[in-house]
Amino acid sequence: MRILMITQWFDPEPTFKGLLFARELQRLGHEVEVLTGFPNYPGGKVYPGYRIRPWQREVVDGVPVLRVPLYPSHDGSGIKRAANYLSYAATASIGALLLRRPDVAYVYHPPATTALPGMVLNALKGVPFVYDIQDLWPDTLAATGMMENAAVLSGVGSFMDTVYRRAARIAVLSPGFRDRLIERGVPEHKVHVIPNWTNEDKTDLTPPPSERARGLGFTDKFNVVFAGNMGKAQALDTVLDAAEKLRDEPARFVMIGGGVEESRLRERVHERKLNNVVFLPRRPPSEIGEILALADALLIHLKDDPLFAITIPGKTQANLRAGKPLLMGVRGDAAALVQEAGAGLTFPPQDAAALAAAVRELMAVPSEERRRMGERGARYYEEHLALKVGAVSFANLLVAAAQGGNRYGPVKRVLDATVAAATLITLCVPLLALVALVRVRIGSPVFFRQMRPGLYGQPFYMYKFRTMTDERGPDGQLLPDTDRLTSFGAWMRSSSLDELPGLINVLKGEMSLVGPRPLLMRYTPYFTEEERQRLNVRPGITGWAQVNGRNTASWDDRLNMDMWYVQNINLRLDLKIIWMTIMRVINRNGVVIAPDTAMLDLDVERGGAQT
């Protein structure tokens, strides 16, 4: 399978899903190509040996890479950061179209703008994409202070809703992220939890010689190491306040990394004369291992924000793998992971007293037990979070998403919209007559509207002409469908005229002229994993199952026919189905006016549910 990785960050930049991931997908038998920018993260300066140019092709350790231009920046300026993100999204959208068509695209977020080339590739070449979410926008923008303009945040939220609809599959790093997306209306089966791993090939965890350790100050103190980004989201003033409380105790905080808050934190340490807080220069991942190996404990901390309760900070995996006890100052999923692994202590974020107490508690733990904590963390990483585990999950997800890809997809969409528009215009007078007849014979509203699962299971409202009354029994409940179906409504169904408003759904892009028939939302959980393939394409007004039995075929047969269509979709097949549909409507073959009288509902048949 051909996989295109779309990511703004790639080696030699530090990234979780870079060269290591690409090579592992290759090892699993896939062909991988990378579309990225010129390296400038995290300093905002283009790396030595590179210069911005219209494009640059290279092969990095056997992985072909296309680099496209961008505006290099990564400081505190929102405008410059936006220019950095948007410039890559624009040039990558062009670059994606110049590359050989992949079977599926993998899109790495952040930033959210990387979804744009994925959506362009999907719209113009019919390539499905898997969207890998590392943080939630606009939530993260607001929580970290990167963006405070309410109108901009609202616009970002609308853009994200579009991305979620267009993505074939979505990968998230924590159960909390999954729950949040489901709350926002993303279909449950579309979201998959795949935890992060760390740069296993870049971090040497061998402890340095004792002389080197003494030179770094790792001698007679209990060293709590914070390694990573020092930004507003990390709320590291809490560490300084805890250091103040531990001033007379044998504990030392070692801060290594960088970020927009580093200079201010250094000044605060100097002003407060905190001799138990030291800063070490930023170093690449390949050189951070010795610091992790020398630590007595590894600290992870984020500000006390509801968003961070559903995330797992990226450094968690690296710290677990280092085999040292963790001090986790993050609520929710991250704290639960540390507790499940038995790998350290947790404390409430932005609570300096609680952090100081956790350090004291860990210092009081016998060194042998601290060693076992670290071992448990490393073992948990290998069994649940390692690259070898996550890459297989991603490969399976990419294969599933690729089943909905087809070069014919964009052409099919253009044909659908053209035919639907032409038909609605041509039949406008008869349609208005039908509207009047339905209004007189059955009543208002004229249209029946019901939520159905669309492309990738995304809910939409399907339109039909109304064929039943709203008659109710003495108990106030609606009468059975067969009692409310009028003779005029039965004629509409038998002639399929009730389906004509579905052309509005086709014009809106929610349906196709031909595709698997959109079933009830409550049926989706009863599809087998294989049957979910029917959600990889837009549902149709008519389909292969409708011209091969219509409502008289069994559920197993109908769903098998839907899967066959998805696997064999092409223009010739669509034209054949449209012709067969016309002939069946004329001849009234396979028509069942009240389908519920011919077969059980799918959820009743498969799950014994009573509706």
LOLUM-733815 format. One record per residue (C-alpha): y, x, z; residue number from 0; residue in three letters. Coordinates in nm, 3 decimals, padded with zeros to 5 digits. Layout:
! LOLUM-733815
> Y	X	Z	NUM	ALA
...
! end
This chain:
! LOLUM-733815
> 00.000	00.000	00.000	0	MET
> 00.350	00.126	-00.087	1	ARG
> 00.587	00.112	00.214	2	ILE
> 00.962	00.174	00.197	3	LEU
> 01.114	00.275	00.532	4	MET
> 01.479	00.169	00.553	5	ILE
> 01.643	00.344	00.845	6	THR
> 01.991	00.484	00.898	7	GLN
> 01.852	00.752	01.130	8	TRP
> 01.587	00.997	01.014	9	PHE
> 01.486	01.356	01.080	10	ASP
> 01.647	01.594	01.156	11	PRO
> 01.833	01.328	01.357	12	GLU
> 01.667	01.222	01.685	13	PRO
> 01.490	00.890	01.624	14	THR
> 01.188	00.699	01.756	15	PHE
> 01.066	00.578	01.419	16	LYS
> 01.124	00.875	01.191	17	GLY
> 00.909	01.144	01.034	18	LEU
> 00.635	01.115	01.295	19	LEU
> 00.591	00.745	01.215	20	PHE
> 00.603	00.800	00.839	21	ALA
> 00.335	01.070	00.857	22	ARG
> 00.111	00.851	01.072	23	GLU
> 00.136	00.566	00.820	24	LEU
> 00.040	00.816	00.551	25	GLN
> -00.256	00.927	00.761	26	ARG
> -00.364	00.562	00.778	27	LEU
> -00.383	00.561	00.397	28	GLY
> -00.043	00.419	00.294	29	HIS
> 00.214	00.557	00.051	30	GLU
> 00.547	00.595	00.230	31	VAL
> 00.901	00.659	00.104	32	GLU
> 01.217	00.674	00.318	33	VAL
> 01.567	00.544	00.239	34	LEU
> 01.818	00.691	00.483	35	THR
> 02.165	00.843	00.515	36	GLY
> 02.292	01.197	00.551	37	PHE
> 02.222	01.316	00.907	38	PRO
> 02.522	01.286	01.140	39	ASN
> 02.388	01.122	01.457	40	TYR
> 02.470	01.147	01.746	41	PRO
> 02.775	01.371	01.706	42	GLY
> 02.925	01.200	01.402	43	GLY
> 02.933	01.531	01.212	44	LYS
> 02.720	01.596	00.905	45	VAL
> 02.445	01.842	00.996	46	TYR
> 02.462	02.202	00.870	47	PRO
> 02.288	02.241	00.535	48	GLY
> 02.388	01.891	00.422	49	TYR
> 02.697	01.753	00.254	50	ARG
> 02.785	01.399	00.154	51	ILE
> 02.699	01.336	-00.211	52	ARG
> 02.609	01.025	-00.418	53	PRO
> 02.241	01.075	-00.341	54	TRP
> 01.994	01.345	-00.249	55	GLN
> 01.619	01.344	-00.297	56	ARG
> 01.401	01.567	-00.082	57	GLU
> 01.050	01.586	00.056	58	VAL
> 01.027	01.627	00.434	59	VAL
> 00.684	01.743	00.546	60	ASP
> 00.515	01.553	00.264	61	GLY
> 00.732	01.239	00.293	62	VAL
> 00.967	01.163	-00.001	63	PRO
> 01.319	01.083	00.118	64	VAL
> 01.623	00.942	-00.063	65	LEU
> 01.951	01.004	00.121	66	ARG
> 02.255	00.792	00.034	67	VAL
> 02.620	00.852	00.134	68	PRO
> 02.782	00.708	00.444	69	LEU
> 03.094	00.752	00.654	70	TYR
> 02.992	00.995	00.929	71	PRO
> 03.109	00.880	01.271	72	SER
> 02.965	00.796	01.610	73	HIS
> 03.251	00.797	01.859	74	ASP
> 03.400	00.521	02.072	75	GLY
> 03.607	00.375	01.789	76	SER
> 03.475	00.034	01.689	77	GLY
> 03.638	00.057	01.345	78	ILE
> 03.486	00.397	01.269	79	LYS
> 03.147	00.288	01.399	80	ARG
> 03.164	-00.020	01.177	81	ALA
> 03.256	00.200	00.880	82	ALA
> 02.953	00.419	00.954	83	ASN
> 02.716	00.121	00.966	84	TYR
> 02.859	-00.072	00.673	85	LEU
> 02.887	00.228	00.440	86	SER
> 02.517	00.303	00.481	87	TYR
> 02.424	-00.064	00.435	88	ALA
> 02.621	-00.080	00.109	89	ALA
> 02.491	00.240	-00.048	90	THR
> 02.134	00.180	00.073	91	ALA
> 02.142	-00.165	-00.091	92	SER
> 02.208	00.006	-00.422	93	ILE
> 01.959	00.285	-00.353	94	GLY
> 01.682	00.036	-00.270	95	ALA
> 01.709	-00.113	-00.619	96	LEU
> 01.685	00.229	-00.786	97	LEU
> 01.357	00.317	-00.619	98	LEU
> 01.015	00.219	-00.746	99	ARG
> 00.928	-00.126	-00.613	100	ARG
> 00.736	-00.108	-00.283	101	PRO
> 00.483	-00.365	-00.163	102	ASP
> 00.671	-00.411	00.162	103	VAL
> 00.978	-00.271	00.337	104	ALA
> 01.004	-00.161	00.699	105	TYR
> 01.360	-00.203	00.835	106	VAL
> 01.462	-00.021	01.154	107	TYR
> 01.735	-00.174	01.370	108	HIS
> 01.981	-00.051	01.504	109	PRO
> 02.218	-00.097	01.346	110	PRO
> 02.166	-00.457	01.234	111	ALA
> 02.340	-00.378	00.906	112	THR
> 02.026	-00.195	00.787	113	THR
> 01.886	-00.543	00.722	114	ALA
> 02.120	-00.578	00.421	115	LEU
> 01.926	-00.346	00.185	116	PRO
> 01.605	-00.517	00.298	117	GLY
> 01.746	-00.859	00.212	118	MET
> 01.880	-00.735	-00.123	119	VAL
> 01.538	-00.592	-00.209	120	LEU
> 01.377	-00.920	-00.108	121	ASN
> 01.618	-01.135	-00.309	122	ALA
> 01.618	-00.929	-00.628	123	LEU
> 01.269	-00.779	-00.634	124	LYS
> 01.070	-01.016	-00.414	125	GLY
> 00.983	-00.747	-00.158	126	VAL
> 00.910	-00.887	00.192	127	PRO
> 01.033	-00.688	00.489	128	PHE
> 00.933	-00.631	00.851	129	VAL
> 01.232	-00.610	01.084	130	TYR
> 01.186	-00.375	01.382	131	ASP
> 01.436	-00.465	01.656	132	ILE
> 01.532	-00.206	01.917	133	GLN
> 01.824	-00.402	02.058	134	ASP
> 01.959	-00.754	02.020	135	LEU
> 02.284	-00.809	01.835	136	TRP
> 02.539	-00.942	01.916	137	PRO
> 02.417	-00.929	02.277	138	ASP
> 02.408	-00.549	02.289	139	THR
> 02.751	-00.512	02.128	140	LEU
> 02.901	-00.730	02.401	141	ALA
> 02.698	-00.581	02.688	142	ALA
> 02.786	-00.220	02.599	143	THR
> 03.151	-00.291	02.527	144	GLY
> 03.121	-00.178	02.164	145	MET
> 03.272	-00.507	02.049	146	MET
> 03.472	-00.763	02.246	147	GLU
> 03.625	-00.979	01.971	148	ASN
> 03.468	-01.325	02.006	149	ALA
> 03.510	-01.411	01.638	150	ALA
> 03.341	-01.090	01.527	151	VAL
> 03.056	-01.141	01.774	152	LEU
> 03.009	-01.496	01.646	153	SER
> 02.997	-01.366	01.289	154	GLY
> 02.740	-01.105	01.384	155	VAL
> 02.532	-01.376	01.549	156	GLY
> 02.535	-01.585	01.231	157	SER
> 02.434	-01.282	01.026	158	PHE
> 02.145	-01.213	01.262	159	MET
> 02.021	-01.572	01.228	160	ASP
> 02.008	-01.515	00.851	161	THR
> 01.817	-01.189	00.895	162	VAL
> 01.561	-01.356	01.121	163	TYR
> 01.505	-01.629	00.862	164	ARG
> 01.464	-01.383	00.575	165	ARG
> 01.233	-01.136	00.754	166	ALA
> 00.863	-01.181	00.683	167	ALA
> 00.773	-01.051	01.028	168	ARG
> 00.974	-00.930	01.328	169	ILE
> 00.864	-00.654	01.566	170	ALA
> 01.018	-00.630	01.914	171	VAL
> 00.969	-00.377	02.191	172	LEU
> 00.928	-00.611	02.487	173	SER
> 00.805	-00.960	02.580	174	PRO
> 01.160	-01.045	02.688	175	GLY
> 01.296	-00.980	02.339	176	PHE
> 01.024	-01.203	02.195	177	ARG
> 01.109	-01.487	02.434	178	ASP
> 01.480	-01.456	02.353	179	ARG
> 01.420	-01.480	01.978	180	LEU
> 01.192	-01.780	02.020	181	ILE
> 01.467	-01.947	02.225	182	GLU
> 01.696	-01.892	01.926	183	ARG
> 01.461	-02.080	01.698	184	GLY
> 01.259	-01.796	01.545	185	VAL
> 00.901	-01.921	01.488	186	PRO
> 00.670	-01.791	01.758	187	GLU
> 00.403	-01.661	01.520	188	HIS
> 00.664	-01.452	01.337	189	LYS
> 00.753	-01.230	01.635	190	VAL
> 00.519	-00.950	01.748	191	HIS
> 00.554	-00.719	02.050	192	VAL
> 00.488	-00.355	01.959	193	ILE
> 00.612	-00.113	02.229	194	PRO
> 00.784	00.211	02.131	195	ASN
> 00.629	00.555	02.149	196	TRP
> 00.808	00.889	02.181	197	THR
> 00.847	01.194	01.960	198	ASN
> 00.510	01.336	02.054	199	GLU
> 00.527	01.627	01.810	200	ASP
> 00.873	01.745	01.916	201	LYS
> 00.841	01.769	02.291	202	THR
> 00.660	02.063	02.449	203	ASP
> 00.598	01.972	02.813	204	LEU
> 00.487	02.321	02.916	205	THR
> 00.677	02.433	03.230	206	PRO
> 00.891	02.745	03.170	207	PRO
> 00.837	03.071	03.363	208	PRO
> 00.961	03.073	03.721	209	SER
> 01.248	03.305	03.630	210	GLU
> 01.366	03.057	03.370	211	ARG
> 01.331	02.773	03.622	212	ALA
> 01.544	02.962	03.875	213	ARG
> 01.806	03.023	03.608	214	GLY
> 01.831	02.650	03.551	215	LEU
> 01.862	02.584	03.924	216	GLY
> 01.518	02.423	03.967	217	PHE
> 01.425	02.596	04.293	218	THR
> 01.464	02.460	04.644	219	ASP
> 01.596	02.112	04.561	220	LYS
> 01.426	01.780	04.484	221	PHE
> 01.543	01.751	04.122	222	ASN
> 01.604	01.401	03.983	223	VAL
> 01.659	01.438	03.608	224	VAL
> 01.850	01.195	03.389	225	PHE
> 01.796	01.290	03.024	226	ALA
> 01.955	01.094	02.742	227	GLY
> 02.267	00.915	02.628	228	ASN
> 02.557	00.894	02.872	229	MET
> 02.734	00.580	02.758	230	GLY
> 02.883	00.271	02.913	231	LYS
> 02.548	00.091	02.904	232	ALA
> 02.396	00.353	03.136	233	GLN
> 02.654	00.283	03.412	234	ALA
> 02.613	00.636	03.550	235	LEU
> 02.887	00.605	03.811	236	ASP
> 02.601	00.461	04.018	237	THR
> 02.436	00.804	04.009	238	VAL
> 02.754	00.970	04.134	239	LEU
> 02.785	00.718	04.417	240	ASP
> 02.422	00.780	04.513	241	ALA
> 02.483	01.154	04.507	242	ALA
> 02.768	01.100	04.752	243	GLU
> 02.524	00.930	04.991	244	LYS
> 02.272	01.215	04.949	245	LEU
> 02.529	01.492	04.980	246	ARG
> 02.365	01.640	05.293	247	ASP
> 02.005	01.600	05.177	248	GLU
> 01.785	01.827	04.962	249	PRO
> 01.823	01.618	04.647	250	ALA
> 01.996	01.712	04.322	251	ARG
> 02.078	01.504	04.015	252	PHE
> 02.043	01.690	03.687	253	VAL
> 02.224	01.526	03.395	254	MET
> 02.128	01.642	03.048	255	ILE
> 02.236	01.483	02.723	256	GLY
> 02.570	01.360	02.598	257	GLY
> 02.770	01.059	02.498	258	GLY
> 03.108	00.892	02.521	259	VAL
> 03.104	00.892	02.903	260	GLU
> 03.001	01.255	02.955	261	GLU
> 03.352	01.404	02.983	262	SER
> 03.470	01.139	03.226	263	ARG
> 03.160	01.178	03.443	264	LEU
> 03.208	01.555	03.457	265	ARG
> 03.568	01.504	03.568	266	GLU
> 03.460	01.257	03.837	267	ARG
> 03.201	01.501	03.971	268	VAL
> 03.466	01.774	03.986	269	HIS
> 03.722	01.547	04.157	270	GLU
> 03.469	01.431	04.418	271	ARG
> 03.328	01.782	04.469	272	LYS
> 02.971	01.662	04.424	273	LEU
> 02.776	01.987	04.436	274	ASN
> 02.446	01.796	04.408	275	ASN
> 02.521	01.676	04.053	276	VAL
> 02.491	01.925	03.768	277	VAL
> 02.526	01.888	03.393	278	PHE
> 02.316	02.083	03.149	279	LEU
> 02.416	02.119	02.783	280	PRO
> 02.274	01.876	02.530	281	ARG
> 01.962	02.006	02.361	282	ARG
> 01.737	01.877	02.083	283	PRO
> 01.414	01.690	02.164	284	PRO
> 01.215	02.003	02.085	285	SER
> 01.379	02.179	02.381	286	GLU
> 01.400	01.897	02.634	287	ILE
> 01.035	01.927	02.740	288	GLY
> 01.087	02.216	02.979	289	GLU
> 01.349	02.020	03.172	290	ILE
> 01.119	01.719	03.200	291	LEU
> 00.837	01.946	03.313	292	ALA
> 01.053	02.098	03.588	293	LEU
> 01.172	01.763	03.724	294	ALA
> 01.044	01.621	04.051	295	ASP
> 01.140	01.271	03.931	296	ALA
> 01.284	01.121	03.614	297	LEU
> 01.565	00.868	03.635	298	LEU
> 01.626	00.573	03.400	299	ILE
> 01.927	00.350	03.460	300	HIS
> 02.116	00.074	03.278	301	LEU
> 02.398	-00.152	03.387	302	LYS
> 02.307	-00.478	03.557	303	ASP
> 02.324	-00.707	03.254	304	ASP
> 02.083	-00.992	03.170	305	PRO
> 02.025	-00.838	02.828	306	LEU
> 01.879	-00.521	02.978	307	PHE
> 01.632	-00.721	03.186	308	ALA
> 01.444	-00.795	02.864	309	ILE
> 01.452	-00.446	02.717	310	THR
> 01.261	-00.125	02.774	311	ILE
> 01.486	00.182	02.740	312	PRO
> 01.369	00.425	02.476	313	GLY
> 01.342	00.717	02.716	314	LYS
> 01.080	00.528	02.922	315	THR
> 00.799	00.639	02.691	316	GLN
> 00.907	01.005	02.690	317	ALA
> 00.936	01.005	03.068	318	ASN
> 00.595	00.843	03.117	319	LEU
> 00.435	01.095	02.883	320	ARG
> 00.596	01.381	03.078	321	ALA
> 00.368	01.296	03.372	322	GLY
> 00.641	01.279	03.635	323	LYS
> 00.723	00.996	03.881	324	PRO
> 00.985	00.753	03.748	325	LEU
> 01.284	00.602	03.922	326	LEU
> 01.354	00.289	03.717	327	MET
> 01.693	00.126	03.768	328	GLY
> 01.643	-00.153	03.515	329	VAL
> 01.539	-00.509	03.591	330	ARG
> 01.274	-00.717	03.419	331	GLY
> 01.035	-00.583	03.156	332	ASP
> 01.108	-00.214	03.219	333	ALA
> 01.054	-00.243	03.594	334	ALA
> 00.736	-00.445	03.534	335	ALA
> 00.602	-00.171	03.306	336	LEU
> 00.653	00.100	03.570	337	VAL
> 00.488	-00.118	03.833	338	GLN
> 00.195	-00.201	03.605	339	GLU
> 00.144	00.167	03.531	340	ALA
> 00.179	00.267	03.897	341	GLY
> 00.409	00.542	03.773	342	ALA
> 00.696	00.541	04.021	343	GLY
> 00.954	00.333	04.206	344	LEU
> 01.199	00.068	04.092	345	THR
> 01.540	-00.022	04.232	346	PHE
> 01.817	-00.273	04.144	347	PRO
> 02.060	-00.139	03.882	348	PRO
> 02.416	-00.046	03.979	349	GLN
> 02.312	-00.030	04.345	350	ASP
> 02.390	00.322	04.464	351	ALA
> 02.247	00.261	04.810	352	ALA
> 01.919	00.141	04.658	353	ALA
> 01.902	00.447	04.430	354	LEU
> 01.967	00.681	04.723	355	ALA
> 01.699	00.499	04.925	356	ALA
> 01.450	00.528	04.637	357	ALA
> 01.515	00.903	04.613	358	VAL
> 01.459	00.941	04.988	359	ARG
> 01.139	00.735	04.966	360	GLU
> 01.005	00.945	04.681	361	LEU
> 01.091	01.269	04.861	362	MET
> 00.892	01.143	05.159	363	ALA
> 00.583	01.077	04.944	364	VAL
> 00.328	01.364	04.966	365	PRO
> 00.344	01.592	04.662	366	SER
> -00.019	01.507	04.573	367	GLU
> 00.062	01.136	04.551	368	GLU
> 00.367	01.210	04.340	369	ARG
> 00.141	01.409	04.108	370	ARG
> -00.095	01.110	04.081	371	ARG
> 00.199	00.881	04.002	372	MET
> 00.287	01.108	03.712	373	GLY
> -00.073	01.120	03.590	374	GLU
> -00.099	00.743	03.598	375	ARG
> 00.217	00.717	03.389	376	GLY
> 00.089	00.967	03.131	377	ALA
> -00.245	00.790	03.108	378	ARG
> -00.076	00.452	03.065	379	TYR
> 00.131	00.596	02.781	380	TYR
> -00.174	00.729	02.596	381	GLU
> -00.368	00.405	02.631	382	GLU
> -00.093	00.153	02.557	383	HIS
> 00.218	00.313	02.407	384	LEU
> 00.116	00.620	02.206	385	ALA
> 00.188	00.658	01.835	386	LEU
> -00.180	00.619	01.748	387	LYS
> -00.173	00.273	01.910	388	VAL
> 00.162	00.150	01.780	389	GLY
> 00.124	00.276	01.423	390	ALA
> -00.198	00.078	01.374	391	VAL
> -00.023	-00.238	01.498	392	SER
> 00.266	-00.177	01.258	393	PHE
> 00.032	-00.106	00.968	394	ALA
> -00.146	-00.437	01.028	395	ASN
> 00.190	-00.617	01.047	396	LEU
> 00.311	-00.456	00.724	397	LEU
> -00.011	-00.551	00.544	398	VAL
> 00.026	-00.912	00.660	399	ALA
> 00.389	-00.923	00.546	400	ALA
> 00.305	-00.770	00.207	401	ALA
> 00.083	-01.069	00.127	402	GLN
> 00.396	-01.272	00.062	403	GLY
> 00.543	-01.022	-00.184	404	GLY
> 00.552	-01.089	-00.558	405	ASN
> 00.769	-00.973	-00.847	406	ARG
> 00.774	-01.334	-00.961	407	TYR
> 00.947	-01.446	-00.640	408	GLY
> 01.312	-01.392	-00.747	409	PRO
> 01.241	-01.541	-01.092	410	VAL
> 01.070	-01.840	-00.930	411	LYS
> 01.374	-01.899	-00.710	412	ARG
> 01.613	-01.897	-01.009	413	VAL
> 01.387	-02.137	-01.201	414	LEU
> 01.358	-02.365	-00.897	415	ASP
> 01.734	-02.388	-00.850	416	ALA
> 01.799	-02.437	-01.221	417	THR
> 01.538	-02.712	-01.266	418	VAL
> 01.636	-02.889	-00.940	419	ALA
> 02.006	-02.891	-01.033	420	ALA
> 01.936	-03.008	-01.389	421	ALA
> 01.702	-03.282	-01.268	422	THR
> 01.943	-03.412	-01.004	423	LEU
> 02.223	-03.425	-01.262	424	ILE
> 02.005	-03.590	-01.527	425	THR
> 01.864	-03.848	-01.287	426	LEU
> 02.181	-03.915	-01.093	427	CYS
> 02.206	-04.277	-01.214	428	VAL
> 01.839	-04.369	-01.144	429	PRO
> 01.864	-04.192	-00.809	430	LEU
> 02.170	-04.396	-00.715	431	LEU
> 01.979	-04.709	-00.814	432	ALA
> 01.690	-04.605	-00.589	433	LEU
> 01.933	-04.543	-00.305	434	VAL
> 02.065	-04.897	-00.344	435	ALA
> 01.713	-05.046	-00.362	436	LEU
> 01.599	-04.862	-00.049	437	VAL
> 01.913	-04.975	00.132	438	ARG
> 01.852	-05.340	00.037	439	VAL
> 01.471	-05.354	00.067	440	ARG
> 01.417	-05.133	00.374	441	ILE
> 01.755	-05.062	00.534	442	GLY
> 01.946	-04.763	00.662	443	SER
> 01.921	-04.474	00.676	444	PRO
> 01.813	-04.440	00.313	445	VAL
> 01.666	-04.093	00.359	446	PHE
> 01.379	-03.995	00.586	447	PHE
> 01.438	-03.654	00.741	448	ARG
> 01.173	-03.455	00.928	449	GLN
> 01.150	-03.095	01.047	450	MET
> 00.882	-02.890	00.868	451	ARG
> 00.790	-02.519	00.862	452	PRO
> 00.940	-02.337	00.565	453	GLY
> 00.925	-01.979	00.439	454	LEU
> 00.771	-01.758	00.711	455	TYR
> 00.748	-02.068	00.929	456	GLY
> 01.126	-02.109	00.964	457	GLN
> 01.199	-02.476	01.047	458	PRO
> 01.398	-02.688	00.803	459	PHE
> 01.460	-03.059	00.750	460	TYR
> 01.266	-03.202	00.455	461	MET
> 01.417	-03.503	00.277	462	TYR
> 01.231	-03.803	00.130	463	LYS
> 01.326	-04.159	00.050	464	PHE
> 01.254	-04.390	00.340	465	ARG
> 00.940	-04.601	00.291	466	THR
> 00.893	-04.764	00.635	467	MET
> 01.089	-04.996	00.860	468	THR
> 01.180	-04.934	01.223	469	ASP
> 00.985	-05.231	01.358	470	GLU
> 00.879	-05.205	01.720	471	ARG
> 00.628	-05.388	01.934	472	GLY
> 00.692	-05.580	02.259	473	PRO
> 00.669	-05.254	02.450	474	ASP
> 00.958	-05.106	02.250	475	GLY
> 00.738	-04.852	02.074	476	GLN
> 00.730	-04.813	01.698	477	LEU
> 00.447	-05.005	01.532	478	LEU
> 00.173	-04.806	01.354	479	PRO
> 00.272	-04.657	01.016	480	ASP
> 00.050	-04.901	00.825	481	THR
> 00.233	-05.197	00.983	482	ASP
> 00.577	-05.059	00.903	483	ARG
> 00.502	-04.953	00.546	484	LEU
> 00.658	-05.209	00.308	485	THR
> 00.520	-05.304	-00.034	486	SER
> 00.826	-05.145	-00.190	487	PHE
> 00.765	-04.831	00.017	488	GLY
> 00.400	-04.826	-00.090	489	ALA
> 00.509	-04.843	-00.455	490	TRP
> 00.752	-04.556	-00.396	491	MET
> 00.472	-04.345	-00.246	492	ARG
> 00.216	-04.427	-00.518	493	SER
> 00.466	-04.331	-00.787	494	SER
> 00.584	-04.023	-00.587	495	SER
> 00.946	-04.140	-00.625	496	LEU
> 00.989	-04.098	-00.250	497	ASP
> 00.961	-03.719	-00.306	498	GLU
> 01.267	-03.692	-00.533	499	LEU
> 01.515	-03.607	-00.249	500	PRO
> 01.305	-03.297	-00.198	501	GLY
> 01.495	-03.155	-00.495	502	LEU
> 01.787	-03.115	-00.253	503	ILE
> 01.565	-02.890	-00.038	504	ASN
> 01.473	-02.694	-00.352	505	VAL
> 01.839	-02.649	-00.444	506	LEU
> 01.914	-02.526	-00.090	507	LYS
> 01.632	-02.271	-00.110	508	GLY
> 01.425	-02.434	00.162	509	GLU
> 01.150	-02.547	-00.076	510	MET
> 01.012	-02.465	-00.419	511	SER
> 00.901	-02.700	-00.694	512	LEU
> 00.549	-02.560	-00.649	513	VAL
> 00.396	-02.425	-00.330	514	GLY
> 00.183	-02.522	-00.031	515	PRO
> 00.284	-02.865	00.093	516	ARG
> 00.499	-02.836	00.412	517	PRO
> 00.291	-02.983	00.694	518	LEU
> 00.402	-03.102	01.036	519	LEU
> 00.546	-02.843	01.275	520	MET
> 00.282	-02.923	01.534	521	ARG
> 00.005	-02.817	01.294	522	TYR
> 00.115	-02.452	01.271	523	THR
> -00.058	-02.333	01.592	524	PRO
> -00.387	-02.464	01.452	525	TYR
> -00.381	-02.243	01.141	526	PHE
> -00.618	-01.948	01.143	527	THR
> -00.460	-01.605	01.098	528	GLU
> -00.572	-01.610	00.735	529	GLU
> -00.436	-01.961	00.680	530	GLU
> -00.093	-01.845	00.797	531	ARG
> -00.062	-01.683	00.453	532	GLN
> 00.058	-02.023	00.331	533	ARG
> 00.379	-01.956	00.527	534	LEU
> 00.449	-01.640	00.324	535	ASN
> 00.594	-01.847	00.038	536	VAL
> 00.836	-02.139	00.019	537	ARG
> 00.661	-02.475	00.059	538	PRO
> 00.650	-02.695	-00.251	539	GLY
> 00.712	-03.051	-00.357	540	ILE
> 00.374	-03.022	-00.527	541	THR
> 00.098	-02.763	-00.502	542	GLY
> -00.251	-02.652	-00.597	543	TRP
> -00.406	-02.863	-00.323	544	ALA
> -00.209	-03.171	-00.434	545	GLN
> -00.345	-03.155	-00.790	546	VAL
> -00.699	-03.085	-00.667	547	ASN
> -00.766	-03.378	-00.438	548	GLY
> -00.420	-03.459	-00.301	549	ARG
> -00.483	-03.638	00.031	550	ASN
> -00.856	-03.692	-00.030	551	THR
> -00.957	-03.326	00.025	552	ALA
> -01.064	-03.207	00.371	553	SER
> -00.829	-02.992	00.577	554	TRP
> -01.042	-02.681	00.527	555	ASP
> -01.042	-02.734	00.151	556	ASP
> -00.670	-02.804	00.134	557	ARG
> -00.579	-02.496	00.337	558	LEU
> -00.819	-02.278	00.137	559	ASN
> -00.653	-02.400	-00.182	560	MET
> -00.312	-02.317	-00.036	561	ASP
> -00.429	-01.962	00.041	562	MET
> -00.572	-01.927	-00.309	563	TRP
> -00.236	-02.027	-00.454	564	TYR
> -00.045	-01.773	-00.241	565	VAL
> -00.283	-01.497	-00.351	566	GLN
> -00.260	-01.590	-00.722	567	ASN
> 00.097	-01.713	-00.758	568	ILE
> 00.252	-01.666	-01.105	569	ASN
> 00.460	-01.855	-01.363	570	LEU
> 00.163	-01.971	-01.570	571	ARG
> -00.005	-02.118	-01.261	572	LEU
> 00.316	-02.297	-01.158	573	ASP
> 00.355	-02.451	-01.505	574	LEU
> -00.008	-02.562	-01.495	575	LYS
> 00.041	-02.728	-01.154	576	ILE
> 00.358	-02.906	-01.270	577	ILE
> 00.175	-03.044	-01.576	578	TRP
> -00.124	-03.152	-01.367	579	MET
> 00.116	-03.317	-01.120	580	THR
> 00.283	-03.519	-01.395	581	ILE
> -00.054	-03.636	-01.526	582	MET
> -00.178	-03.732	-01.178	583	ARG
> 00.139	-03.929	-01.105	584	VAL
> 00.104	-04.114	-01.435	585	ILE
> -00.267	-04.184	-01.378	586	ASN
> -00.229	-04.242	-01.000	587	ARG
> -00.525	-04.009	-00.931	588	ASN
> -00.607	-03.916	-00.571	589	GLY
> -00.333	-04.133	-00.427	590	VAL
> -00.369	-04.238	-00.062	591	VAL
> -00.077	-04.454	00.043	592	ILE
> -00.138	-04.403	00.416	593	ALA
> -00.293	-04.056	00.458	594	PRO
> -00.353	-04.106	00.831	595	ASP
> -00.614	-04.369	00.745	596	THR
> -00.815	-04.126	00.530	597	ALA
> -00.842	-03.827	00.763	598	MET
> -00.763	-03.705	01.112	599	LEU
> -00.446	-03.513	01.186	600	ASP
> -00.507	-03.137	01.177	601	LEU
> -00.425	-03.087	01.545	602	ASP
> -00.664	-03.369	01.640	603	VAL
> -00.942	-03.238	01.417	604	GLU
> -00.915	-02.877	01.535	605	ARG
> -00.776	-02.905	01.882	606	GLY
> -00.872	-03.248	02.009	607	GLY
> -00.502	-03.320	02.069	608	ALA
> -00.390	-03.678	02.103	609	GLN
> -00.058	-03.757	01.941	610	THR
! end
